[in-house]
Amino acid sequence: MKTIALLLLSAALTFAADITGKWTFDVSITAGNGQATFDFQQKGETLTGTYHGTFGEAPLKGTVKGNKVEFSFGSDAGQVSYSGTLEGDNKISGTCDYGEQAGKGTFAGEKNK
């Protein structure tokens, strides 16, 4: 039984995503379209980093669970949240909410090389 548990744990760790690095997102929200860059640091399921974009620069916090990524930060637009799905190890897409001031929308991002 221990062998099976170790194999399952090993397989889970093998498939765990690590999005550490610099990413560029194309963002489309109610207020308009633009680009944002994110510097992500990941340790296990914990995600930290920095947002750089139209609404300034801000520290972010979130999680990475399997291929699901969620994070948020405060900005000039208020509290901002992102929820996305990884596609391989260098693409992500999903939804974002920039609050009442800028609205909701979608994003697609790629890890910079």
N, C-alpha and C positions, 0 to 999 in steps of 0.2 A: 504494500500500500504506500509506503514512503517513497518508493521508486517512482510510482505513478504520479504522486504529488510533486516530486522534484521535476519530473519531465514536463508536467503541465506548467509549473512555475517557470521553468526554463523557456518553454515555448512562448509564454506570455511576455517574458522579458525580451525575447527575440523580436516580437512584433510590436513592442511599445515604441511609439513615435517619439522622436526628439526634435523639436522645432527650433532649438537654439540657433541663433544667427540673425541676420538682417533680412527683413522681408519688405516687399513693396506691394501695397494693396491698391487696386482701383475700386473706388467707393462711389456708389450712386445712392443718394438720399434725397428726401423731399426738397432740401435747400439747394441741391445741385450735385454735380459730379466733381470728383477730384481724386488726388492720390494722397496716401499716407504711408509713412515708413514706420516699421516697428523693429526694435532691437529686442529680441526675446532671449531669456536665459531660463532653461528648464532643468529642474532637479527632481527626478521622479515624476510625480503628477503635478508638482507645483510649478507654476509659470509666473515669472516676473519680467520686467523689462521697461521700455520707454516708447511712448507714442510721439511721433513728430509729424505735424500736419497743419492744416488750415487753422485749427483751433489751438495752436501752440504746441507745447511739449509737456508731457505728463508721465509720471510713473504708472505702470499697470500691474495688475495682479490677476491670476486666473488659474485654470487647470487644464491638463491634457490627460484625457482618459481614453485609451485606445486611439481611435482616429477622430475623436471629438475634442474640440478646443473651445474654451469659453474664457473670456477675460473682460475686464472693465477698467475704466480710469475716469478721473475727473478732468474737465476741460472748460474752456470759455463757454461752451454750449451746455454745460452741466455734466451730469453723470452719463457716460457712454458705455454701451455694452456690445460685445461681439460674440457670436456663436457660429461655429463653422465646422466643416468636415474636411479632414486632410485627404488629399488625393495623391497617393504615393508619398514621397518624403520632401517634395518641393512645391506643392500646390495646395491651396486651401480656398474654399468658398463657403458663403453662408449669408447670414443676416446681421444687421447692425441697427442699433437704436441710439441716436444722438439727442434724444429728449425732445421736448416741445419746441425748442428754438430751431432745431435743424431737421428733425424728423427721423423716420425709419427708412431702411433701404437694404441693399445687398452689396456684397463685396466679392472680389476674386483677387487672390494674392499669389505671389511667387517668391520663393526664397532666392535672394541675390547670390550670384556665383562669385 
